[in-house]
Amino acid sequence: MSIDLTFGGRMRIPMIVAPMFLVSSPELALAACSRGVIGSFPAHSTRTREKFAEWLVQMDEGMARMEAEGVNPAPYAVNLVVHPTNERCQGDLALCIEHKVRIVLTSKGAPTDVFEKIHAYGGIAFHDVASARHAEKALDAGADGIIAVCSGAGGHTGQVNPFALVNEIRQLTDKPIILSGAMSTGRDVVAARAMGADMAYLGTRFIACPESLAPEAYRDEVIECTAKDVLYTTALDGFPANFLVPSLLKAGLNLDDLADIRPGEVIDAHAAKARYKDIWSSGHGVGMVTEKTPAAEVCDLLIAQYERARATVRELL
Ligand SMILES: Cc1cc2nc3c(=O)[nH]c(=O)nc-3n(C[C@H](O)[C@H](O)[C@H](O)COP(=O)(O)O)c2cc1C
């Protein structure tokens, strides 16, 4: 069965505001949904399952309010780490089932039983990967679509060029591909579609929004930084990730040490713990974030840029 990516005509741009640990909030997700963009957050951004339940109630109430006001919101999505090492996985999944979360964004590991449980209540699961090999595994396990996390993405990043990864995954499947990494304009979303992806996944573009949970200093840093200030390293938690250089320097880290460290090695336990809290992440698209604009306005801007770029591309080609 093919998935209706317009979600019954509720989407104004094929885009998901990507889940960001300690940054996404229900307010940010609801603002996106209200403009016809899928909003999301990671379950693990909440400290406890009770808090996660509160966020889901807040989402459902927010969506119901919009429906009552005649707004047709886009659906929202929740990010679940489905690797067996995540002790919260089954309990958090049970809450997604209870709230019939329309879209679950699964990360790390791709267990068939998780996909089956999501399908059983009518939900869909998009699984994030950084390689075609992991995409293949997720598709075999029953994922409904693949989030291709490419080089230049914020948070845990991929290392493969987006053209290469989208092409490789497209050879495996006709299911939706959601491209992630360094996109920050509506034109970029058109480009993602043109290169064979179905949707775009934007995180960094929304860090500075007032609805984000990022501390003020992080949001200031995002506004000041450009791509040259983003450092790729595996040193903080063993996974490849992109971090903002000023925050690394403030934490007393030596950039040469970070660059030289071997994959899997962690530089020091304290720094590893500070990541995302005092050591801040962003993708290469950070240079396009220049103001702390409310999320709904950012969405409207992206939609207008998307429409203009579609017209331009039609003329060009
Ligand atoms: C601060 C930050 C935290 C993130 N946390 C998560 C997370 O908890 N789960 C997840 O699946 N992806 C996470 N990501 C990755 C995003 O979901 C998305 O793949 C990425 O932001 C897209 O690249 P962009 O930031 O260049 O737009 C995070 C990204 C950032 C910037």
Ligand as a Chemical Component Dictionary entry (heavy atoms), coordinates in Angstrom:
data_LIG
# 
_chem_comp.id                   LIG 
_chem_comp.type                 NON-POLYMER 
_chem_comp.pdbx_formal_charge   0 
_chem_comp.three_letter_code    LIG 
# 
loop_
_chem_comp_atom.comp_id 
_chem_comp_atom.atom_id 
_chem_comp_atom.alt_atom_id 
_chem_comp_atom.type_symbol 
_chem_comp_atom.charge 
_chem_comp_atom.model_Cartn_x 
_chem_comp_atom.model_Cartn_y 
_chem_comp_atom.model_Cartn_z 
_chem_comp_atom.pdbx_ordinal 
LIG C1  C1  C 0 20.509 19.636 18.286 1  
LIG C2  C2  C 0 20.069 18.457 17.486 2  
LIG C3  C3  C 0 19.574 17.349 18.140 3  
LIG C4  C4  C 0 19.148 16.230 17.411 4  
LIG N1  N1  N 0 18.594 15.174 18.084 5  
LIG C5  C5  C 0 18.071 14.147 17.369 6  
LIG C6  C6  C 0 17.366 13.111 18.029 7  
LIG O1  O1  O 0 17.190 13.115 19.244 8  
LIG N2  N2  N 0 16.859 12.110 17.278 9  
LIG C7  C7  C 0 17.009 12.067 15.913 10 
LIG O2  O2  O 0 16.521 11.132 15.266 11 
LIG N3  N3  N 0 17.673 13.042 15.261 12 
LIG C8  C8  C 0 18.181 14.080 15.956 13 
LIG N4  N4  N 0 18.810 15.112 15.309 14 
LIG C9  C9  C 0 18.927 15.043 13.839 15 
LIG C10 C10 C 0 17.703 15.667 13.167 16 
LIG O3  O3  O 0 16.558 14.900 13.410 17 
LIG C11 C11 C 0 17.919 15.809 11.634 18 
LIG O4  O4  O 0 18.346 14.604 11.076 19 
LIG C12 C12 C 0 18.923 16.898 11.329 20 
LIG O5  O5  O 0 18.734 18.009 12.153 21 
LIG C13 C13 C 0 18.803 17.340 9.869  22 
LIG O6  O6  O 0 19.900 18.116 9.490  23 
LIG P1  P1  P 0 19.913 19.721 9.650  24 
LIG O7  O7  O 0 20.060 19.983 11.101 25 
LIG O8  O8  O 0 21.134 20.086 8.878  26 
LIG O9  O9  O 0 18.639 20.255 9.104  27 
LIG C14 C14 C 0 19.250 16.226 16.001 28 
LIG C15 C15 C 0 19.744 17.363 15.355 29 
LIG C16 C16 C 0 20.135 18.474 16.082 30 
LIG C17 C17 C 0 20.633 19.695 15.363 31 
# 
loop_
_chem_comp_bond.comp_id 
_chem_comp_bond.atom_id_1 
_chem_comp_bond.atom_id_2 
_chem_comp_bond.value_order 
_chem_comp_bond.pdbx_ordinal 
LIG C1  C2  SING 1  
LIG C2  C3  SING 2  
LIG C2  C16 DOUB 3  
LIG C3  C4  DOUB 4  
LIG C4  N1  SING 5  
LIG C4  C14 SING 6  
LIG N1  C5  DOUB 7  
LIG C5  C6  SING 8  
LIG C5  C8  SING 9  
LIG C6  O1  DOUB 10 
LIG C6  N2  SING 11 
LIG N2  C7  SING 12 
LIG C7  O2  DOUB 13 
LIG C7  N3  SING 14 
LIG N3  C8  DOUB 15 
LIG C8  N4  SING 16 
LIG N4  C9  SING 17 
LIG N4  C14 SING 18 
LIG C9  C10 SING 19 
LIG C10 O3  SING 20 
LIG C10 C11 SING 21 
LIG C11 O4  SING 22 
LIG C11 C12 SING 23 
LIG C12 O5  SING 24 
LIG C12 C13 SING 25 
LIG C13 O6  SING 26 
LIG O6  P1  SING 27 
LIG P1  O7  DOUB 28 
LIG P1  O8  SING 29 
LIG P1  O9  SING 30 
LIG C14 C15 DOUB 31 
LIG C15 C16 SING 32 
LIG C16 C17 SING 33 
# 
